Amino acid sequence: MNRRDFIQTLATAVMVSGCAGRQLLQSSKMDGFYKQPSFGKCSLLHITDCHAQLMPVYYREPDVNLGLGDDMGKPPHLAGQALLDHYGFKPNSIEAHAFTHLDFVEAARVYGKVGGFAHLAALVKKITAERGAENTLLLDGGDSWQGSATALWTQGQDMVAAANLLGVDIMTGHWEFTYGSVQVMENLKSFNGEFVAQNIALTDEAQFERDSEIAGVFKPYIIKQLGHARIAVIGQAFPYTAIANPKRFVPDWQFGIEEKNLQVTIDEIKRLKAADVIVLLSHNGLDVDVKLASQVSGLDFVLGGHTHDALPKPFLVKNRGGQTWVTNAGSHGKFLAVLDLDIVNGRLRDFRYRLLPVFANLLPSDPDMQVLINSIRAPYLTKLQTPVAVADRLLFRRDNFHGSFDQLILDALMTVHDAEIAFSPGFRWGHTLLPGDQITFEDIMNHTAITYPETFVRRLKGYEIKSILEDVADNLFNKDPYYRQGGDMVRVGGMTFRSNPYADIGGRISGLALTGSALLQADKTYKVAGWAGVGEPLSGEPVWDAVVKYLKR
């Protein structure tokens, strides 16, 4: 369906009064764009990185997605026209809007918002009904309980309820852990599915104190029977949680990639002949997944998350035991991945994969999920919908070096704290606002809702600022994917710098200068504001208060 066809259909629908017009649009397109012919004997549905977005949103894909070395110019490091060319998508098509930033404002106003758990639930129900509930498994790659005001205020309980109604069978995690280990375990008591993570263990001290022979905190894997097929799902939580987020939230847990332990787990499943297909449900980030898939043998698929890459097709990774297919299912509830498996006599013979964009204008709202969402939001609705300002430009976050909503946060930090320079983390979560959209308190929370939001002011010398930038750049652009933590570059306000991602550490950052002024001096002290410090707890005001103050000024 091209843009002209969509506009014509939309115009026809608008001519029909009220809800009937919306229903016409939905019914006429749901069975077309979302038609999924059955294939094989079982299906895996995969979501990841929804970041607690219960409501439909706009979400702009990046226009820069750098790849290093052999990864340059290859998936997932493709954006814009290069991505369209690689996958054969037509310009101005619905796929072009779903997978790229091109003509984003115009296309967003045509195609509407994406995601929303009520619309996602409708799509999950449709596909599950076509294939049979006994043949379908819904997997969640994590980052589901964090990213919104209601998730923060309920400590993730709202998203547990939504996941239960959606029918999530198995999940792993990352930002879930920032509520603290005690709250994680409390939330899991309410979760109807299974939580798996082979790469989280008790610290030596915690294991000694508990006099426990078992180091693992969660089940490493689960076996599910789907029709005549057995599917093993191994969990791989974010391996850098205790580095990228405050360690104090999970003091007794240690995280890692645990490549050797993963191989042991795979070998155990194979030795027991317990499964026909082995899947890694991962929150590593795509570059780490690719390397891991090349180092271990026996995995059939890696269903990945964390880096928010929307891959239309999985790609093949060779390893010493054969091959593994690796993919990633985007973020913010914008996509649902459908992996259909043809398993014959205990062996995977073939598969089909499609990453389906969840367009709220093309899908009905599941009534049961909508009732739950309304009940979750009702106690907070007045506060959430409080108007703060109006967007005078496109406000987005996701890009390797710059986000316009990030710039808004930086400007707020510098203004409120009278600072020369500001730092803001390169988080990839946070929806997009179009020019002319009202900015509500909920919009601000959708970019800032974390459990350590306190702002701070530091006096830093020029060489310390450069060192911070070099350290972050190494986390993103290290030549070894195992040392990449998967975010975007720290956002910087009040100054400029040059970056060479392909250089070695210590040589990636140069030309540091105050905006429109002279170069930074190594031994000169500068006033720097920031938020989301991962060290000891801070006492500054939450960053969302700073942003509100700035916008109201």
N, C-alpha and C positions, 0 to 999 in steps of 0.2 A: 504494500500500500504506500503510494507516494503522498507528498504533502498536499497536492491539489485534490486528490481523491478524499483525503481526510477532511480538508476544509469544506468540500462539497457535502460530505456526509454530515459534518458538524452543522453546516448551515441548514440542512434538511431537518436535523434533529431540533435545532433552535426554533424552527417554525412550528413545531409541535409543542403545545403548552406544557409548562411545569415539569414534573417528574417524568411524564410520558416521553418527553424529548430525550431525557437522559437514558431512560430504559431502552428506547429505540436505538440509540447510539451503541449502548452496551450489547444488546442482544444481536444487533447486526454485525458486530465486529468480534465478539468473544469467540464464536465458533470458527472465525476465519483466521485471525492472527494467532489465536491460542489453540488452534486445532493441533493435537498431538497424536498422530497415529500410534497405536500400540505396537510395541516391538519387544520380543523376548518374553521372559517369564517373570521378571521382577524389575522394579524401578526404585531408584534412590532419588529423593528430592533433597536439595541442598540449599540452605540459606546461610548467610554469614554476615557479621558486622552490621546488623540492623541498627545498632546504637540507640535502642529504645524508642525508635520513631514509630509510635502507634498511629500517627496521622499521616496522610499523604504529604509529600514535600517536593520541592524542586531540588535536583542534585546535578551539578555540572561536573562532568568528567574533566581531567586535567588536559591542558594544552602542552605541557612538558612532562615527560616521563622518561628520565634518562636511564640508559643502560650502559654498563661498563664492559670493556673488552669485547669478548665474543657475543655478549648479550646486546650490544648496541644495534638498534634497528630491528630487533626481533621481539616477538611477544614475550613478556607483557609490556615491553618498553616501546610501545607505539602509541601515538596520539594523533588526533585530527585526521587529515587527509591520508597520512601514511597508514593509519589503521583501516580506513575505508578501502584503500587500495589492496591491502594485504588480505582482507576477508571478502572482498568483492561486493561491499555494500554501496548502494547508489547514493550520491549526494542528495540531501534534502529528504531522504527517506526516514521512516520511523526508526530504522536501525541506526542511521547516522545520528539521529538525536539521542538515542539511548546510549550509544557507545562513545560519542565524542562531544567536544565542547563547541563544535562548529555551529555558527548562527544560533547560539544557545537561546538568547532572549526571544527572538522571533519564533523559533521552534517550540520553546516552552509554552508560549502563549497559544500555539496551535494544538499541541499534543497534551498539554495540561500537566498535572502533578503525577508523581510516581510513588509507588509503595503504599504504605498504610496497611495495618494488619487486617482490617476488614476486607480490603481488596485482595491482599495476599491470601487470606483464608479462603476466599471464593475460588481463587485459582488452585490452591492446594486441594480443595474439595472436588473441584472439577476433574483434575488429573487422577486423584485417588479413586474417584467413582469410575472413571474409565478403565483403570487398571485393576481395581479391586483392592480393598484395604489390606487384605491378607498378602498382597503382592507388593506393597509399597512401604517404604521407610522414609521418614523425614528426619534429616540431620541438620543440626545447627552448629556452625563453626565457631561460635563465641562472639564476644562483644555485643551481647544482646541485652544485658541488664543495665547498661550505662549509656548516658548520652542525652538524657532529657531531664526536665525538672521533676516530673512525677516519679521517674526511676530513682532519682537522688533522694527525694523526700520519702519514698517508701522503701529505700534501701534495696531496690531491685524486685520487690514483691509484686509490683504491678506487671512486670515483664514475665515473671514466673507464671502468673495467672494467664497472661496472654499466650505464652508458649504452651501451656497445658491445653488451652482451648484450641490452639492451632494444631496440636497433635505432635509436637516435637518428641521423637523417640530417643534420640541420642544427641548429646552436645559435649563440647569442650569449652575452654574459656581463656580469657585474658583480663579485660577491664572488670569482669565480675569479681576478681580478687581484690580490687581496690575498696570494696566494702569491708574488707577484713575477713580473716579466716573463720571467725565465729559466725559472722553474718552469712558467709557463703554456705556453711554447713546448715544454718537455720533455713536459708532459702531452699536448699536441696531437699529438705524434709517435705517441702510443699511441691516440689517438682515431680511430675508424673513419669518423666523419662529417666534415662541413665546418663550419668556424667562420667566421662572417661578421660584419663590423662596418664599415659605411661611415663611421662617425664617430670612428674612432681613427686618428691620424696621428703620425708621428715629429715631435718638436719640431724647430724650425729648427736648433738646435745639433746634434742627433743626425743630422739629414739631411746637414748640412754635414760632420760628422766621417766619415760613411759614404760621402760623395761619391755619394749616391743621388739619382736623378731621381724616384724614386717615394716619395711621402710616406706613402701608406697602409700600415698594418701588416698588415691582414688583407684577404681578399677582401671587396669591398663587397656582392656578391650572388652567387647561384648560380642557374642554370637547371636544373630537373629535368623530365624527360619522364615523364609518368604516363599510360600508355595513349596516347590520341590528344591529350592535353592537355599544354601546357607551362606550368610554374609557375615564376615568378621569386620568389625569397625574398631580400629585402634585409635585412641585419643592422643593428640599432640597439642598440649596447651602452649601458650606463648612462652618461649624458653627464656626470655629476658625480663620477665615480670619484676623480679626483685631488683633489677637495675633501672629499668625505664620508669618504674613506679616506686613509691616509697616502700622500702623493705619492712617498715614497722607494721604494715598491714598484715603481713604473713611471716612473722618472725620465726616460726618453726618449720617453714617449708623452704625447700630449695628446688630451683628450676634449672633446666638445661635442655640441650638438643637430645642428648642421650642416644646417640647413634648406635652404639653397641648394644644397649639395652633394647632398642627397637628391633635390631636384628634378632636378638634372642627371642623376643616376643613373636616375631614372624615365624621363626624356625619352630617354636613350640606349637603354634597353630597348625603348621604344615605337618609336623611330626605326628600330631594327634589326628590329622586328617579331619579337622573340625569345621572347615569352611571351604566353599568352592571359590569364593572371591574374597580378597583381603583389601580393605580400604583404610587409608590413613585419613582421619578427620583432623585436619591440621589448622593451627593458628600461628604457624611459623612466619608467614610472609612468603611471597612467591619465589623470590630468589633463593631463600633458604630451602624451600621445598624442592626446588630443582636440584640443588646440590645433594640434598639428603636422598632424593630418589635415585641419584647416580651412584650413591655410596652403599646403599642397602639393596638387597635382592628379595624378591618375593611379593612385593606390593603390586597390586593390579592398578589401583588408582590412588591419587592423592587429591582429596577435595579440600582446597586450601582457603585461607582467609588472612586477615590482618592488614594486608597492603591495599585492600579495596580495589584491586584490579578486576575489571569486568572482562573476562576472556570469552569470546563467542564460541571458541572451540578449544578442547584440551590439546596439549602437545606432548609429544613422545620424548621420554628420557631413557637412554640406554644405560644399562648397568651390567655387572658381571653375571647376574642371574637371568638376564633377559631384558625386559623393558617395563616401564611404568608410565601411565598416562597422568598428567598433572594439569589441574585447572584451578580456577578461582572464580567466585560467584558474586563479585561486586560488593555493594554495601547499601545501608540505609533502607533496606526492604525493597530496593529498586529492582531486584532480580530474583527469580527462582530458577535454579538449575534442575534439569531433569535428565537423569542418567538411566537409560533403559538397558538392561542386561539380558543377553541371550545365553543362557547357561544350559548345556546339554551334557548329561551323564557326569555331572560334577565338574565340568570344565567350562570356562568362559570362551564362547565361540565368537561372539561379536557384541558390539554395543552401539547405541545411538545417544548423542548428547545434544541438548539445546539449552541455551541460557535465555530465559524468557523475561523480557522487561515487564514489570508490573505497572501498567498504565491505569490510573484510577478512572480515567474517562472510558476505558474499554472494558472494565471489569465491574460487575455489581459489587455492592457492599454486603458482605455476609452479615445477616441480621443479628446472629448470636454474638459475633465478635464486636459488632458495633455497639450492642447493648453493654458489653463488658467495658469497652473503651470509654463510653459515655459515663459509666459508673466510676471508673478510675479517675476521670478528669473532673467530675462534678464538684468535689470539695475544693478544687484549686482553680476552677475555671475563671473566676473574676481576676485573680492574680495573673494567671497565664495570659489572658487576653488584654491586659493593661497596655494601652498604646504608649510608646516611648518616642518614636520618631518615624520618619518616612525615608526609605532608601532613595538616594538621588543617583544611584549607579547600581550596576550588578554587584551584589555582595556574595562572594564565594570563598571557599577555603582551600580546596584541593588543588595543589600544584607543587612542583618540587621546591620552588624558592619563594613564591609570593602568593598571598591570598588577600583579596580586598576586605573580607570580614576580619582577617587577622590584622590588617592595617588599621581598621577601626579600633580594635582592642589596643593596639600599640599607641595610637593617638590618645586614647583614653588614659592609659597608664602614664604617659609623659605629661599630659595636662593635669590630671588629678594629683600626681605626685611631684609636679614641677621638676621632671627629670630631663636630662639631655638625651638619654638613650633608653630604649625599652627592648626587652626580650619577651617573646611569646612562643610557647612550644609549637612545633610543626605537626600538630594533631591533624589527622586526615578526616575526622568526623566533624559534622556540622553541615546543615543544609544550605541551600542557595536562596537568595531573595532577588527578585527582579526589580528593576528601576520602577519606582512608584509604589512598591509594596509597603504596607505599614510594618514597621518593626515593633513587635510586641515584646513583653518581658519573656515570653516563651521562646521567641527567636534567639534572644541573648543567651538564655539557659541552654538551648540546643547546641551552643558553641562552647559552653563553659562549665557545664554541670558535672563537676568532679568532687571527690571527697577531700581534696586538698587544694581549694581554690584561692587561698590567701595570697594577697599581693605583698610585695616587699620592695625595699629600696636598698641598694648596695653601692658602696664607693669602690670602683674598680679602676685599676690602672690600664693603660692602653694595651700592654702586653697580656694582661689577664683576659681582656675582652677577645683578643685574637686567639688566645689559648682555648677559650670556651667555644668559639666558632670552629676552630680546628678539630676539637674533640667531637663536636656534633657531626661535622662533615665526615669524620672517619667512621662514625656509626652508620652513616648512610652510604658512603662511597668506598668502603674498604674493598680491596680486590678480592678478599675471601668472603663469599656470601654469608658464612657462618658468623661473621662479625658485624653484619648489618642488622640494625634493629627495626628497620622498615617504615619509619615515619618520613616526614618531609623536613627540609632544612629549617632550623629555628628561625622564626620571623624576627626581624630587627627593625626598630623605628629610630629615627633621629640620626641615622648614619647609613653609609653605603659601604660596600666592599666588593671586591672581585673574587670569583671562585673558579678554581680549576678542579673539577671532581676527579679528573684522571691523574692528578699528581699524587705523590706520596704524602703521608701525614706530615704536617709542618709546612708544606708547600702549597696547600690548597687555597689558603686565604691570603689575600693581599689587598693593598690599596684602601685600607680602612680610613674613612674620613667622616666627620660630621657632615650632615646633609648641607650642601651648598657652602661648605667651609673647608678648612685646612685638614690635612691628614692628622689622624690621631697620633699622639706622641706616646711612646712606650712607657715612660715614667710619669706621665701626667694622670691625675685622678679625675674620673668622670662619674657623674651621678646616674645610676642605672636602675630602672624600675623593671619588675617582672612579676610572674605568678607561677603557681604550680611547681614549687620547689620540692624536690624529692628527698631532701634531708630531714632534719628535725622539724616538728610542727611549728608553724609561724603564727603570728597574731594579727597580721594585716587584714584589712577588710576584704571580703570576697570579690573576685574580679568582676562579677556581674554587677555589683554595686558601683564599682568604678565606671563601668561602661554606661550604666544608667545615668550617673551623675554627668558624665561627659556629654551624652546625647541631649540631656535636658538643658545643659548650658547652651 
